[in-house]
């Protein structure tokens, strides 16, 4: 003799399990797609940062032969300020 209640419960559990599996699969696909997009953006950012670092190093090397660029390098913080009231006030502290 079959028990229709147990069959119905098992079928409901199967449908719920199937729905959750589809939901988790879709979430996985979306998270993987977002991770791939963010990884590409991170690669572009790292390339840009490396390029800017190389430019800064070239500017510092150029400043050794042409000191006229030093005020620009000091204004952007690539070189410490030479002399002036600001550095004397920092020495007094």
C-alpha positions as CSV (number, residue, x, y, z in Angstrom):
1,X,0.0,0.0,0.0
2,X,1.4,3.4,-1.0
3,X,1.4,6.4,1.2
4,X,0.4,9.4,-0.9
5,X,1.4,11.8,1.8
6,X,5.1,10.7,1.7
7,X,5.2,10.9,-2.1
8,X,3.8,14.4,-2.0
9,X,6.3,15.5,0.6
10,X,9.2,14.0,-1.4
11,X,8.0,15.7,-4.6
12,X,7.7,19.1,-2.8
13,X,11.2,18.6,-1.4
14,X,12.5,17.8,-4.9
15,X,10.9,20.9,-6.4
16,X,12.3,23.1,-3.6
17,X,15.7,21.5,-4.0
18,X,15.5,22.1,-7.8
19,X,14.5,25.7,-7.3
20,X,17.3,26.4,-4.8
21,X,19.8,24.7,-7.2
22,X,18.8,27.0,-10.0
23,X,18.9,30.0,-7.8
24,X,22.4,29.2,-6.5
25,X,23.6,28.5,-10.0
26,X,22.4,31.9,-11.2
27,X,24.1,33.6,-8.2
28,X,27.3,31.8,-9.0
29,X,27.2,32.9,-12.6
30,X,26.6,36.5,-11.7
31,X,29.3,36.6,-9.0
32,X,31.8,35.0,-11.4
33,X,31.0,37.5,-14.1
34,X,31.4,40.4,-11.6
35,X,34.7,39.0,-10.4
36,X,36.0,38.7,-14.0
37,X,35.0,42.3,-14.6
38,X,36.6,43.5,-11.4
39,X,39.8,41.5,-12.3
40,X,40.0,43.3,-15.6
41,X,39.5,46.7,-14.0
42,X,42.2,45.9,-11.4
43,X,44.6,44.9,-14.2
44,X,44.0,48.3,-15.9
45,X,44.5,50.2,-12.6
46,X,47.8,48.3,-11.9
47,X,49.0,49.1,-15.4
48,X,48.2,52.8,-14.9
49,X,49.9,52.8,-11.5
50,X,53.0,51.2,-13.0
51,X,53.1,53.7,-15.8
52,X,52.8,56.6,-13.5
53,X,55.5,55.2,-11.2
54,X,57.8,54.9,-14.2
55,X,57.0,58.5,-15.3
56,X,57.8,59.7,-11.7
57,X,61.1,57.8,-11.7
58,X,62.0,59.3,-15.1
59,X,61.2,62.8,-13.8
60,X,63.4,62.2,-10.8
61,X,66.3,61.0,-13.0
62,X,65.7,64.1,-15.3
63,X,65.9,66.4,-12.3
64,X,69.5,65.3,-11.6
65,X,70.6,66.8,-14.9
66,X,68.1,69.7,-15.1
67,X,67.2,71.1,-11.7
68,X,64.7,73.5,-13.3
69,X,62.1,70.8,-12.9
70,X,62.6,70.6,-9.1
71,X,59.8,73.1,-8.2
72,X,57.3,71.0,-10.1
73,X,58.5,67.8,-8.4
74,X,58.3,69.5,-5.0
75,X,54.8,70.8,-5.7
76,X,53.5,67.2,-6.4
77,X,55.4,65.7,-3.5
78,X,58.0,63.6,-5.5
79,X,60.8,65.5,-3.9
80,X,61.1,67.1,-0.4
81,X,61.0,70.9,-0.4
82,X,64.5,72.4,-0.3
83,X,64.8,75.3,2.2
84,X,62.1,77.8,2.8
85,X,60.1,78.7,5.9
86,X,58.2,75.5,6.0
87,X,61.2,73.3,6.4
88,X,62.7,75.6,9.1
89,X,59.5,75.4,11.1
90,X,59.5,71.6,10.9
91,X,63.1,71.5,12.1
92,X,62.2,73.6,15.2
93,X,59.6,71.2,16.4
